[in-house]
Amino acid sequence: MKIFRLLLLALTAFLPCASRAAEPESTPAAAVDPWDTIKESTYPKRADLIAGAARLTETIDAEIEQLNAKRATLPETSVKDWDFAMKELKEARVYLKFTISSLSDASSETWNEAKEKVAQAWQRAKDACAKVKASTTT
């Protein structure tokens, strides 16, 4: 009877762990594109977009910091490709900051055009970041 009780106890202790392991993981918050949370901002809410756009730059800066740390571990044969890709990322970051700063000068008539330029600059920065990441895996 003791063995049966021990087996039952062990089984009940294990089942909650097994059911949690079978549950799919939720999408991490980092998977949400920060641009998606601010892109619908209207001209009267431009301060919200400008503040949110600053977080885009912070996101790219954090990526650059991580990629710079990764560069230190690269073999010398991969450094040239990485440096070339990183140059594009840094240029994309500068352009992103420029388009964000231009939002302050936008009028209600030019607001959508200014937002579109930020969207394009953000996409360029994300693409450049992906190229750097790809160059570190070769």
TIMI-2910 file (N, C-alpha, C, CB; in pm, 1 decimal, decimal comma, always signed):
<rs>
+----------+----------+----------+----------+----------+----------+----------+----------+----------+----------+----------+----------+------+
!      n_x !      n_y !      n_z !     ca_x !     ca_y !     ca_z !      c_x !      c_y !      c_z !     cb_x !     cb_y !     cb_z ! resn !
+----------+----------+----------+----------+----------+----------+----------+----------+----------+----------+----------+----------+------+
!    +81,7 !   -118,0 !     +0,0 !     +0,0 !     +0,0 !     +0,0 !    +87,3 !   +126,2 !     +0,0 !    -93,6 !     -1,2 !   +120,1 !  Met !
!   +200,2 !   +123,1 !    +68,9 !   +288,0 !   +239,3 !    +73,0 !   +344,2 !   +269,9 !    -65,6 !   +402,0 !   +216,5 !   +172,7 !  Lys !
!   +378,3 !   +168,4 !   -139,1 !   +433,7 !   +188,8 !   -272,7 !   +328,9 !   +252,9 !   -363,1 !   +482,8 !    +55,0 !   -332,8 !  Ile !
!   +204,7 !   +202,1 !   -355,0 !    +97,3 !   +258,5 !   -435,4 !    +76,3 !   +405,7 !   -401,2 !    -32,6 !   +179,7 !   -414,3 !  Phe !
!    +79,5 !   +437,7 !   -274,2 !    +60,6 !   +575,1 !   -228,9 !   +175,2 !   +664,9 !   -278,3 !    +51,3 !   +579,7 !    -74,7 !  Arg !
!   +297,5 !   +615,1 !   -271,6 !   +412,6 !   +691,6 !   -319,7 !   +404,8 !   +715,9 !   -470,5 !   +542,6 !   +618,5 !   -285,2 !  Leu !
!   +363,3 !   +614,1 !   -544,0 !   +348,8 !   +630,6 !   -689,0 !   +240,7 !   +732,7 !   -721,6 !   +316,0 !   +496,3 !   -755,4 !  Leu !
!   +129,4 !   +725,3 !   -650,8 !    +21,3 !   +820,4 !   -672,3 !    +66,5 !   +962,6 !   -638,6 !   -101,0 !   +782,0 !   -588,1 !  Leu !
!   +137,8 !   +977,9 !   -530,0 !   +189,8 !  +1108,5 !   -489,5 !   +288,2 !  +1163,5 !   -594,4 !   +258,9 !  +1098,1 !   -351,5 !  Leu !
!   +376,2 !  +1077,9 !   -643,3 !   +473,7 !  +1119,1 !   -744,4 !   +402,9 !  +1157,6 !   -873,9 !   +575,7 !  +1006,4 !   -770,6 !  Ala !
!   +301,2 !  +1081,0 !   -910,0 !   +227,6 !  +1109,4 !  -1031,9 !   +153,5 !  +1243,0 !  -1021,8 !   +129,4 !   +996,4 !  -1061,5 !  Leu !
!    +89,6 !  +1270,3 !   -910,7 !    +17,5 !  +1396,8 !   -894,8 !   +113,6 !  +1514,6 !   -888,6 !    -69,1 !  +1393,5 !   -768,8 !  Thr !
!   +232,9 !  +1493,6 !   -838,8 !   +332,1 !  +1600,9 !   -835,3 !   +385,2 !  +1629,5 !   -975,2 !   +447,9 !  +1564,5 !   -741,0 !  Ala !
!   +393,8 !  +1527,2 !  -1059,5 !   +449,1 !  +1542,9 !  -1193,2 !   +347,9 !  +1600,2 !  -1292,1 !   +499,6 !  +1410,2 !  -1243,3 !  Phe !
!   +222,8 !  +1567,6 !  -1282,0 !   +122,1 !  +1607,8 !  -1379,8 !   +112,1 !  +1758,6 !  -1400,3 !    -10,9 !  +1555,5 !  -1338,1 !  Leu !
!   +111,0 !  +1839,8 !  -1296,9 !   +105,6 !  +1984,2 !  -1324,2 !   +224,4 !  +2033,0 !  -1407,1 !   +100,3 !  +2061,4 !  -1193,6 !  Pro !
!   +341,5 !  +1978,2 !  -1383,8 !   +460,0 !  +2016,9 !  -1461,8 !   +443,7 !  +1975,0 !  -1606,8 !   +587,9 !  +1954,0 !  -1402,6 !  Cys !
!   +391,9 !  +1856,2 !  -1628,7 !   +375,6 !  +1805,5 !  -1764,3 !   +272,9 !  +1887,6 !  -1840,3 !   +334,5 !  +1658,2 !  -1762,2 !  Ala !
!   +165,6 !  +1927,0 !  -1774,0 !    +64,2 !  +2006,0 !  -1844,8 !   +116,3 !  +2145,4 !  -1876,4 !    -64,4 !  +2015,6 !  -1761,5 !  Ser !
!   +197,9 !  +2204,5 !  -1789,3 !   +255,4 !  +2336,1 !  -1818,7 !   +353,3 !  +2327,4 !  -1934,9 !   +325,8 !  +2393,4 !  -1694,5 !  Arg !
!   +427,5 !  +2218,9 !  -1941,9 !   +524,5 !  +2203,4 !  -2049,9 !   +454,8 !  +2188,7 !  -2184,2 !   +614,5 !  +2082,7 !  -2024,0 !  Ala !
!   +333,5 !  +2133,5 !  -2184,9 !   +262,0 !  +2112,4 !  -2309,5 !   +194,1 !  +2239,2 !  -2359,6 !   +159,8 !  +2003,4 !  -2292,0 !  Ala !
!   +176,8 !  +2338,6 !  -2274,3 !   +111,7 !  +2462,6 !  -2315,0 !   +205,2 !  +2542,4 !  -2405,4 !    +70,7 !  +2546,3 !  -2191,5 !  Glu !
!   +150,2 !  +2598,8 !  -2513,2 !   +236,2 !  +2681,1 !  -2599,7 !   +274,5 !  +2809,0 !  -2527,7 !   +165,2 !  +2714,1 !  -2733,5 !  Pro !
!   +395,7 !  +2853,7 !  -2554,7 !   +442,7 !  +2977,8 !  -2493,2 !   +374,7 !  +3095,4 !  -2560,5 !   +596,9 !  +2990,7 !  -2503,2 !  Glu !
!   +347,2 !  +3196,3 !  -2483,8 !   +287,3 !  +3316,3 !  -2541,0 !   +395,1 !  +3396,2 !  -2613,1 !   +218,9 !  +3402,3 !  -2431,4 !  Ser !
!   +352,3 !  +3481,4 !  -2702,7 !   +445,4 !  +3563,7 !  -2777,7 !   +507,4 !  +3665,8 !  -2683,2 !   +374,8 !  +3633,6 !  -2897,2 !  Thr !
!   +639,4 !  +3673,3 !  -2680,5 !   +702,3 !  +3770,6 !  -2591,4 !   +669,1 !  +3912,5 !  -2635,3 !   +854,6 !  +3750,2 !  -2587,8 !  Pro !
!   +667,7 !  +4002,9 !  -2539,1 !   +635,0 !  +4142,7 !  -2567,8 !   +735,0 !  +4204,3 !  -2664,9 !   +631,2 !  +4224,1 !  -2438,4 !  Ala !
!   +858,1 !  +4154,8 !  -2663,4 !   +961,1 !  +4209,5 !  -2751,3 !   +930,8 !  +4181,8 !  -2898,6 !  +1097,1 !  +4151,7 !  -2714,7 !  Ala !
!   +845,5 !  +4083,7 !  -2927,1 !   +813,0 !  +4050,3 !  -3064,7 !   +721,0 !  +4154,3 !  -3128,3 !   +748,5 !  +3913,5 !  -3070,8 !  Ala !
!   +661,1 !  +4239,8 !  -3048,9 !   +574,3 !  +4344,5 !  -3100,9 !   +661,7 !  +4457,7 !  -3154,3 !   +476,0 !  +4396,3 !  -2990,9 !  Val !
!   +635,8 !  +4496,6 !  -3277,0 !   +711,7 !  +4605,7 !  -3337,2 !   +671,0 !  +4736,7 !  -3269,7 !   +687,9 !  +4612,5 !  -3491,8 !  Asp !
!   +765,9 !  +4810,4 !  -3213,4 !   +732,3 !  +4935,3 !  -3144,3 !   +664,4 !  +5037,8 !  -3235,5 !   +857,7 !  +4996,0 !  -3085,3 !  Pro !
!   +691,9 !  +5031,7 !  -3364,1 !   +628,2 !  +5125,2 !  -3456,5 !   +477,4 !  +5101,5 !  -3461,8 !   +689,3 !  +5111,8 !  -3597,0 !  Trp !
!   +436,3 !  +4975,8 !  -3453,3 !   +293,9 !  +4943,8 !  -3460,7 !   +212,9 !  +5010,0 !  -3349,8 !   +274,6 !  +4794,2 !  -3454,9 !  Asp !
!   +274,9 !  +5036,3 !  -3236,7 !   +201,9 !  +5096,2 !  -3125,1 !   +184,2 !  +5247,5 !  -3139,1 !   +273,4 !  +5066,0 !  -2996,0 !  Thr !
!   +258,0 !  +5309,1 !  -3230,8 !   +250,7 !  +5455,7 !  -3242,9 !   +212,5 !  +5504,5 !  -3382,1 !   +382,5 !  +5515,7 !  -3205,1 !  Ile !
!   +211,4 !  +5419,0 !  -3480,1 !   +196,0 !  +5463,5 !  -3618,7 !    +62,5 !  +5530,8 !  -3650,4 !   +213,1 !  +5347,4 !  -3708,9 !  Lys !
!    -38,6 !  +5506,0 !  -3571,8 !   -170,3 !  +5565,4 !  -3597,4 !   -188,5 !  +5701,2 !  -3529,7 !   -278,9 !  +5471,0 !  -3550,6 !  Glu !
!    -84,8 !  +5753,5 !  -3467,6 !    -96,1 !  +5883,0 !  -3398,7 !   -133,0 !  +5993,2 !  -3496,6 !    +35,7 !  +5918,3 !  -3327,2 !  Ser !
!   -229,8 !  +6072,6 !  -3458,4 !   -275,6 !  +6183,8 !  -3541,8 !   -194,6 !  +6309,1 !  -3509,5 !   -427,3 !  +6209,9 !  -3520,8 !  Thr !
!   -212,4 !  +6410,4 !  -3591,3 !   -139,1 !  +6534,8 !  -3570,2 !   -163,9 !  +6593,9 !  -3431,5 !   -177,3 !  +6635,9 !  -3676,4 !  Tyr !
!   -288,5 !  +6597,3 !  -3383,3 !   -307,9 !  +6650,6 !  -3247,4 !   -236,6 !  +6568,1 !  -3139,0 !   -456,3 !  +6656,8 !  -3216,1 !  Pro !
!   -207,7 !  +6442,8 !  -3167,9 !   -137,5 !  +6356,3 !  -3072,3 !     +9,4 !  +6338,7 !  -3112,1 !   -206,9 !  +6218,7 !  -3063,3 !  Lys !
!    +64,2 !  +6437,1 !  -3179,5 !   +201,6 !  +6424,6 !  -3229,8 !   +304,9 !  +6405,6 !  -3119,8 !   +237,4 !  +6546,2 !  -3310,1 !  Arg !
!   +280,2 !  +6459,7 !  -3001,9 !   +375,0 !  +6441,5 !  -2891,1 !   +388,3 !  +6293,7 !  -2854,6 !   +330,1 !  +6522,6 !  -2767,6 !  Ala !
!   +277,9 !  +6219,8 !  -2864,8 !   +282,6 !  +6075,8 !  -2836,8 !   +370,5 !  +6003,9 !  -2938,9 !   +140,3 !  +6015,7 !  -2837,5 !  Asp !
!   +355,0 !  +6040,5 !  -3064,9 !   +435,0 !  +5977,4 !  -3169,3 !   +582,4 !  +6012,7 !  -3153,3 !   +385,2 !  +6019,6 !  -3307,8 !  Leu !
!   +611,4 !  +6136,2 !  -3124,1 !   +751,3 !  +6179,4 !  -3109,7 !   +816,5 !  +6106,4 !  -2992,3 !   +759,9 !  +6333,6 !  -3089,1 !  Ile !
!   +745,0 !  +6094,0 !  -2881,6 !   +798,9 !  +6021,1 !  -2766,0 !   +817,0 !  +5872,9 !  -2799,0 !   +705,8 !  +6037,2 !  -2643,6 !  Ala !
!   +719,6 !  +5816,1 !  -2867,0 !   +730,5 !  +5675,4 !  -2905,0 !   +841,3 !  +5652,5 !  -3006,4 !   +598,8 !  +5626,0 !  -2961,2 !  Gly !
!   +859,8 !  +5747,8 !  -3095,8 !   +965,0 !  +5735,7 !  -3195,9 !  +1103,1 !  +5738,2 !  -3131,8 !   +953,2 !  +5847,4 !  -3298,6 !  Ala !
!  +1116,0 !  +5809,7 !  -3022,8 !  +1244,5 !  +5810,4 !  -2951,2 !  +1277,3 !  +5669,4 !  -2901,3 !  +1240,8 !  +5910,7 !  -2831,9 !  Ala !
!  +1174,9 !  +5593,4 !  -2867,6 !  +1197,5 !  +5454,5 !  -2824,9 !  +1246,8 !  +5367,4 !  -2940,8 !  +1068,2 !  +5395,2 !  -2766,3 !  Arg !
!  +1212,8 !  +5406,5 !  -3063,9 !  +1264,4 !  +5332,9 !  -3180,0 !  +1416,6 !  +5343,5 !  -3183,0 !  +1202,9 !  +5387,3 !  -3312,8 !  Leu !
!  +1465,0 !  +5464,3 !  -3160,9 !  +1609,5 !  +5485,8 !  -3158,9 !  +1674,2 !  +5408,3 !  -3044,2 !  +1641,2 !  +5635,7 !  -3146,4 !  Thr !
!  +1609,5 !  +5407,8 !  -2929,2 !  +1661,7 !  +5331,0 !  -2815,2 !  +1669,4 !  +5182,3 !  -2848,4 !  +1573,6 !  +5352,6 !  -2690,8 !  Glu !
!  +1571,0 !  +5133,3 !  -2921,8 !  +1570,4 !  +4992,7 !  -2962,1 !  +1690,0 !  +4962,7 !  -3052,0 !  +1438,8 !  +4957,5 !  -3034,6 !  Thr !
!  +1713,0 !  +5049,3 !  -3149,3 !  +1827,2 !  +5030,2 !  -3240,0 !  +1958,3 !  +5042,5 !  -3163,4 !  +1823,2 !  +5133,0 !  -3355,6 !  Ile !
!  +1966,8 !  +5137,9 !  -3071,5 !  +2088,6 !  +5153,6 !  -2991,7 !  +2117,8 !  +5027,0 !  -2910,0 !  +2075,6 !  +5275,3 !  -2898,0 !  Asp !
!  +2014,8 !  +4967,2 !  -2854,1 !  +2033,8 !  +4843,0 !  -2777,1 !  +2080,7 !  +4730,1 !  -2867,5 !  +1903,1 !  +4802,4 !  -2706,0 !  Ala !
!  +2025,6 !  +4724,1 !  -2987,5 !  +2068,6 !  +4621,9 !  -3084,0 !  +2215,3 !  +4642,1 !  -3122,0 !  +1979,8 !  +4625,9 !  -3210,8 !  Glu !
!  +2253,5 !  +4767,3 !  -3146,2 !  +2392,0 !  +4797,6 !  -3183,4 !  +2486,6 !  +4757,1 !  -3070,7 !  +2408,5 !  +4948,2 !  -3216,2 !  Ile !
!  +2447,1 !  +4784,6 !  -2948,2 !  +2529,8 !  +4747,4 !  -2833,4 !  +2550,3 !  +4595,7 !  -2827,0 !  +2465,7 !  +4797,6 !  -2703,1 !  Glu !
!  +2444,3 !  +4521,3 !  -2846,9 !  +2455,4 !  +4374,8 !  -2844,9 !  +2540,6 !  +4324,6 !  -2961,2 !  +2315,7 !  +4310,2 !  -2850,4 !  Gln !
!  +2522,9 !  +4386,0 !  -3077,9 !  +2600,0 !  +4343,6 !  -3194,8 !  +2747,7 !  +4377,5 !  -3179,2 !  +2544,7 !  +4408,8 !  -3321,3 !  Leu !
!  +2778,3 !  +4490,1 !  -3117,1 !  +2918,7 !  +4524,2 !  -3091,6 !  +2983,6 !  +4422,2 !  -2999,0 !  +2929,8 !  +4664,7 !  -3030,8 !  Asn !
!  +2909,4 !  +4375,6 !  -2900,4 !  +2961,7 !  +4272,2 !  -2811,8 !  +2984,7 !  +4142,4 !  -2888,9 !  +2865,5 !  +4248,3 !  -2694,0 !  Ala !
!  +2895,0 !  +4112,7 !  -2981,9 !  +2908,6 !  +3991,6 !  -3063,1 !  +3030,6 !  +4000,0 !  -3154,5 !  +2781,9 !  +3968,8 !  -3146,5 !  Lys !
!  +3060,8 !  +4121,0 !  -3202,2 !  +3173,1 !  +4138,6 !  -3294,6 !  +3304,5 !  +4093,4 !  -3230,8 !  +3183,7 !  +4285,6 !  -3338,5 !  Arg !
!  +3318,5 !  +4116,7 !  -3103,3 !  +3442,0 !  +4080,5 !  -3033,8 !  +3468,7 !  +3930,5 !  -3040,0 !  +3435,5 !  +4125,6 !  -2888,7 !  Ala !
!  +3365,5 !  +3851,3 !  -3062,1 !  +3381,7 !  +3705,7 !  -3066,3 !  +3396,4 !  +3652,3 !  -3207,7 !  +3264,2 !  +3638,9 !  -2999,7 !  Thr !
!  +3389,2 !  +3738,8 !  -3307,3 !  +3395,0 !  +3692,9 !  -3446,2 !  +3537,4 !  +3657,9 !  -3488,6 !  +3338,3 !  +3799,6 !  -3539,0 !  Leu !
!  +3549,0 !  +3559,0 !  -3574,5 !  +3681,4 !  +3531,7 !  -3632,4 !  +3718,7 !  +3644,3 !  -3728,8 !  +3683,0 !  +3393,6 !  -3706,1 !  Pro !
!  +3846,1 !  +3666,1 !  -3746,8 !  +3893,5 !  +3775,2 !  -3832,5 !  +3837,4 !  +3767,6 !  -3973,5 !  +4044,2 !  +3774,3 !  -3838,5 !  Glu !
!  +3806,0 !  +3649,0 !  -4022,1 !  +3754,2 !  +3635,1 !  -4158,0 !  +3613,3 !  +3692,0 !  -4172,2 !  +3754,7 !  +3489,2 !  -4198,9 !  Thr !
!  +3538,9 !  +3705,6 !  -4063,2 !  +3401,2 !  +3756,6 !  -4069,0 !  +3391,3 !  +3905,5 !  -4039,6 !  +3314,5 !  +3681,0 !  -3971,7 !  Ser !
!  +3496,9 !  +3966,3 !  -3991,8 !  +3492,6 !  +4104,7 !  -3946,6 !  +3463,7 !  +4201,8 !  -4060,9 !  +3623,5 !  +4141,2 !  -3880,0 !  Val !
!  +3518,1 !  +4177,6 !  -4178,0 !  +3499,9 !  +4268,6 !  -4290,8 !  +3351,7 !  +4279,1 !  -4327,9 !  +3582,5 !  +4221,0 !  -4412,3 !  Lys !
!  +3283,7 !  +4166,6 !  -4340,7 !  +3140,5 !  +4167,4 !  -4372,1 !  +3061,0 !  +4236,4 !  -4262,0 !  +3089,1 !  +4024,1 !  -4392,2 !  Asp !
!  +3098,1 !  +4208,2 !  -4138,0 !  +3028,3 !  +4268,3 !  -4024,1 !  +3045,2 !  +4420,3 !  -4027,0 !  +3081,4 !  +4210,3 !  -3890,1 !  Trp !
!  +3168,4 !  +4467,3 !  -4049,0 !  +3195,0 !  +4610,9 !  -4050,4 !  +3114,9 !  +4681,4 !  -4160,3 !  +3344,7 !  +4636,7 !  -4069,7 !  Asp !
!  +3106,4 !  +4618,4 !  -4275,5 !  +3030,9 !  +4677,2 !  -4386,3 !  +2882,2 !  +4686,1 !  -4350,8 !  +3050,5 !  +4594,0 !  -4515,5 !  Phe !
!  +2827,9 !  +4579,4 !  -4296,3 !  +2686,7 !  +4578,2 !  -4257,5 !  +2660,4 !  +4677,0 !  -4142,9 !  +2643,8 !  +4435,6 !  -4216,0 !  Ala !
!  +2752,7 !  +4685,9 !  -4049,1 !  +2735,9 !  +4777,9 !  -3936,4 !  +2740,3 !  +4923,5 !  -3982,3 !  +2844,2 !  +4753,0 !  -3830,9 !  Met !
!  +2819,7 !  +4952,8 !  -4082,9 !  +2824,1 !  +5088,9 !  -4136,7 !  +2685,7 !  +5128,4 !  -4187,2 !  +2929,1 !  +5100,1 !  -4250,6 !  Lys !
!  +2619,4 !  +5040,2 !  -4256,9 !  +2484,3 !  +5067,6 !  -4306,1 !  +2386,4 !  +5084,9 !  -4190,0 !  +2437,0 !  +4954,4 !  -4398,9 !  Glu !
!  +2400,2 !  +5004,2 !  -4086,9 !  +2312,2 !  +5016,1 !  -3971,0 !  +2330,6 !  +5152,3 !  -3903,3 !  +2339,6 !  +4902,1 !  -3870,7 !  Leu !
!  +2453,0 !  +5195,4 !  -3889,1 !  +2478,0 !  +5325,3 !  -3826,2 !  +2422,7 !  +5439,9 !  -3911,1 !  +2628,3 !  +5345,0 !  -3803,1 !  Lys !
!  +2434,6 !  +5427,7 !  -4043,3 !  +2377,9 !  +5529,5 !  -4131,8 !  +2224,9 !  +5528,9 !  -4122,7 !  +2423,4 !  +5505,8 !  -4278,0 !  Glu !
!  +2167,1 !  +5410,5 !  -4114,1 !  +2021,6 !  +5399,1 !  -4101,7 !  +1975,0 !  +5459,3 !  -3969,6 !  +1977,3 !  +5251,5 !  -4111,9 !  Ala !
!  +2052,2 !  +5441,3 !  -3864,3 !  +2019,1 !  +5498,3 !  -3733,5 !  +2020,4 !  +5651,2 !  -3740,2 !  +2118,3 !  +5448,2 !  -3625,5 !  Arg !
!  +2120,9 !  +5707,3 !  -3804,1 !  +2130,5 !  +5853,2 !  -3818,1 !  +2009,6 !  +5905,8 !  -3896,1 !  +2263,5 !  +5893,3 !  -3889,6 !  Val !
!  +1973,2 !  +5837,5 !  -4002,7 !  +1858,5 !  +5881,3 !  -4081,9 !  +1728,6 !  +5869,0 !  -4001,9 !  +1848,9 !  +5799,5 !  -4211,6 !  Tyr !
!  +1716,9 !  +5763,7 !  -3922,8 !  +1599,1 !  +5748,2 !  -3837,3 !  +1587,7 !  +5865,3 !  -3740,3 !  +1605,4 !  +5615,3 !  -3759,8 !  Leu !
!  +1697,9 !  +5899,9 !  -3676,3 !  +1697,1 !  +6013,7 !  -3582,6 !  +1660,1 !  +6143,6 !  -3653,8 !  +1834,9 !  +6028,5 !  -3514,9 !  Lys !
!  +1709,5 !  +6159,7 !  -3775,8 !  +1677,6 !  +6280,1 !  -3853,5 !  +1528,7 !  +6287,3 !  -3884,5 !  +1758,5 !  +6282,9 !  -3984,1 !  Phe !
!  +1471,0 !  +6176,9 !  -3929,3 !  +1328,3 !  +6179,3 !  -3963,0 !  +1242,8 !  +6201,0 !  -3838,4 !  +1287,3 !  +6048,6 !  -4032,7 !  Thr !
!  +1286,3 !  +6147,1 !  -3726,3 !  +1213,0 !  +6168,4 !  -3601,3 !  +1219,0 !  +6314,8 !  -3560,8 !  +1269,8 !  +6079,7 !  -3489,0 !  Ile !
!  +1336,8 !  +6375,1 !  -3572,1 !  +1348,3 !  +6517,2 !  -3536,6 !  +1267,0 !  +6604,4 !  -3631,8 !  +1495,6 !  +6561,2 !  -3538,1 !  Ser !
!  +1249,1 !  +6560,3 !  -3754,8 !  +1170,3 !  +6636,1 !  -3852,3 !  +1021,1 !  +6634,7 !  -3819,7 !  +1192,6 !  +6580,2 !  -3991,9 !  Ser !
!   +977,1 !  +6541,7 !  -3737,4 !   +835,7 !  +6537,9 !  -3699,6 !   +792,0 !  +6666,9 !  -3630,8 !   +808,9 !  +6418,8 !  -3607,9 !  Leu !
!   +882,6 !  +6726,0 !  -3555,1 !   +849,7 !  +6850,1 !  -3483,5 !   +819,4 !  +6964,8 !  -3578,4 !   +964,0 !  +6889,3 !  -3391,3 !  Ser !
!   +875,4 !  +6960,0 !  -3697,9 !   +855,0 !  +7066,3 !  -3795,6 !   +734,2 !  +7042,7 !  -3885,5 !   +977,8 !  +7081,4 !  -3880,2 !  Asp !
!   +673,9 !  +6926,0 !  -3875,3 !   +561,8 !  +6891,9 !  -3963,8 !   +437,3 !  +6971,7 !  -3926,8 !   +531,7 !  +6741,0 !  -3957,2 !  Ala !
!   +365,8 !  +7010,6 !  -4028,8 !   +236,9 !  +7078,1 !  -4008,2 !   +127,1 !  +6973,8 !  -4019,8 !   +215,1 !  +7194,9 !  -4111,6 !  Ser !
!     +5,9 !  +7014,6 !  -3996,2 !   -104,7 !  +6919,0 !  -4008,7 !   -116,3 !  +6868,8 !  -4152,7 !   -237,8 !  +6983,8 !  -3963,9 !  Ser !
!    -75,6 !  +6951,6 !  -4249,7 !    -81,5 !  +6911,2 !  -4390,4 !    +29,5 !  +6812,6 !  -4427,0 !    -72,6 !  +7033,8 !  -4480,0 !  Glu !
!   +143,8 !  +6822,7 !  -4361,7 !   +256,9 !  +6735,9 !  -4396,4 !   +276,9 !  +6621,9 !  -4296,1 !   +384,0 !  +6818,4 !  -4405,5 !  Thr !
!   +187,3 !  +6610,3 !  -4199,1 !   +202,1 !  +6512,5 !  -4091,2 !   +211,6 !  +6368,6 !  -4142,8 !    +85,5 !  +6524,3 !  -3995,1 !  Trp !
!   +119,9 !  +6329,4 !  -4229,5 !   +120,6 !  +6190,6 !  -4278,0 !   +246,7 !  +6159,6 !  -4357,8 !     -2,9 !  +6163,8 !  -4364,3 !  Asn !
!   +293,5 !  +6255,7 !  -4434,8 !   +417,0 !  +6237,0 !  -4511,1 !   +537,2 !  +6221,1 !  -4416,4 !   +439,6 !  +6356,6 !  -4607,2 !  Glu !
!   +541,1 !  +6302,0 !  -4312,3 !   +650,3 !  +6293,2 !  -4215,0 !   +647,0 !  +6158,7 !  -4142,1 !   +641,7 !  +6409,1 !  -4113,4 !  Ala !
!   +527,3 !  +6113,3 !  -4106,9 !   +514,6 !  +5981,8 !  -4041,3 !   +560,7 !  +5870,5 !  -4134,2 !   +368,7 !  +5956,6 !  -3997,5 !  Lys !
!   +528,2 !  +5880,6 !  -4261,3 !   +568,4 !  +5778,5 !  -4358,2 !   +721,2 !  +5773,2 !  -4370,6 !   +504,2 !  +5806,8 !  -4496,3 !  Glu !
!   +785,1 !  +5889,4 !  -4365,2 !   +932,2 !  +5891,7 !  -4371,2 !   +992,2 !  +5822,2 !  -4248,9 !   +984,1 !  +6037,5 !  -4380,3 !  Lys !
!   +931,7 !  +5843,0 !  -4131,9 !   +979,1 !  +5773,6 !  -4011,7 !   +958,1 !  +5623,4 !  -4027,3 !   +906,0 !  +5825,8 !  -3885,0 !  Val !
!   +843,6 !  +5584,0 !  -4079,9 !   +816,0 !  +5441,5 !  -4100,6 !   +919,3 !  +5378,9 !  -4193,6 !   +674,7 !  +5421,9 !  -4157,9 !  Ala !
!   +952,2 !  +5447,9 !  -4301,1 !  +1051,9 !  +5396,8 !  -4394,6 !  +1190,7 !  +5391,2 !  -4330,7 !  +1055,7 !  +5483,6 !  -4520,4 !  Gln !
!  +1223,6 !  +5493,6 !  -4253,3 !  +1353,8 !  +5496,1 !  -4185,8 !  +1362,3 !  +5382,9 !  -4083,2 !  +1377,1 !  +5633,2 !  -4117,0 !  Ala !
!  +1253,4 !  +5358,1 !  -4012,1 !  +1249,7 !  +5249,3 !  -3914,3 !  +1268,3 !  +5115,0 !  -3984,3 !  +1116,6 !  +5250,9 !  -3835,7 !  Trp !
!  +1201,2 !  +5095,4 !  -4096,7 !  +1215,7 !  +4970,0 !  -4171,0 !  +1358,4 !  +4953,6 !  -4221,4 !  +1117,1 !  +4965,0 !  -4288,9 !  Gln !
!  +1417,2 !  +5061,2 !  -4269,6 !  +1556,2 !  +5056,1 !  -4316,4 !  +1649,6 !  +5015,5 !  -4202,0 !  +1599,1 !  +5193,5 !  -4374,7 !  Arg !
!  +1627,2 !  +5072,7 !  -4084,1 !  +1711,2 !  +5040,2 !  -3968,4 !  +1693,2 !  +4894,2 !  -3927,5 !  +1678,1 !  +5132,8 !  -3849,9 !  Ala !
!  +1568,9 !  +4845,9 !  -3928,2 !  +1544,8 !  +4705,1 !  -3893,4 !  +1611,4 !  +4611,6 !  -3993,9 !  +1393,7 !  +4676,4 !  -3887,1 !  Lys !
!  +1600,9 !  +4646,1 !  -4122,8 !  +1663,0 !  +4563,7 !  -4226,9 !  +1815,2 !  +4562,2 !  -4212,0 !  +1623,9 !  +4615,5 !  -4366,5 !  Asp !
!  +1872,3 !  +4678,9 !  -4184,3 !  +2017,3 !  +4687,5 !  -4166,1 !  +2061,5 !  +4606,1 !  -4045,3 !  +2061,0 !  +4833,9 !  -4150,1 !  Ala !
!  +1983,2 !  +4610,4 !  -3940,5 !  +2013,8 !  +4533,4 !  -3820,4 !  +2012,4 !  +4383,0 !  -3852,1 !  +1912,5 !  +4566,3 !  -3707,7 !  Cys !
!  +1914,5 !  +4341,6 !  -3930,1 !  +1906,0 !  +4200,9 !  -3968,8 !  +2027,3 !  +4159,1 !  -4051,5 !  +1777,1 !  +4174,9 !  -4047,6 !  Ala !
!  +2077,0 !  +4249,3 !  -4136,0 !  +2196,1 !  +4218,0 !  -4217,3 !  +2318,6 !  +4200,1 !  -4128,6 !  +2222,0 !  +4329,4 !  -4321,4 !  Lys !
!  +2331,5 !  +4284,5 !  -4027,2 !  +2445,6 !  +4269,6 !  -3935,6 !  +2435,5 !  +4136,1 !  -3862,3 !  +2451,0 !  +4387,5 !  -3833,5 !  Val !
!  +2317,0 !  +4104,7 !  -3815,7 !  +2298,2 !  +3977,3 !  -3745,5 !  +2331,8 !  +3860,4 !  -3836,8 !  +2153,8 !  +3964,4 !  -3694,0 !  Lys !
!  +2291,4 !  +3869,0 !  -3962,4 !  +2321,3 !  +3761,8 !  -4056,8 !  +2471,3 !  +3751,5 !  -4082,2 !  +2247,0 !  +3784,6 !  -4188,6 !  Ala !
!  +2542,1 !  +3863,9 !  -4080,0 !  +2686,4 !  +3860,5 !  -4104,9 !  +2762,1 !  +3800,3 !  -3987,8 !  +2738,6 !  +4000,7 !  -4133,3 !  Ser !
!  +2699,8 !  +3796,9 !  -3869,8 !  +2768,6 !  +3739,0 !  -3753,5 !  +2748,7 !  +3588,3 !  -3744,8 !  +2719,2 !  +3804,6 !  -3624,8 !  Thr !
!  +2661,8 !  +3534,4 !  -3827,7 !  +2638,4 !  +3390,6 !  -3822,3 !  +2715,7 !  +3315,7 !  -3929,5 !  +2491,0 !  +3361,6 !  -3836,3 !  Thr !
!  +2786,7 !  +3387,7 !  -4014,9 !  +2862,9 !  +3321,1 !  -4119,4 !  +3004,9 !  +3295,8 !  -4077,4 !  +2861,1 !  +3402,2 !  -4245,4 !  Thr !
+----------+----------+----------+----------+----------+----------+----------+----------+----------+----------+----------+----------+------+
</rs>
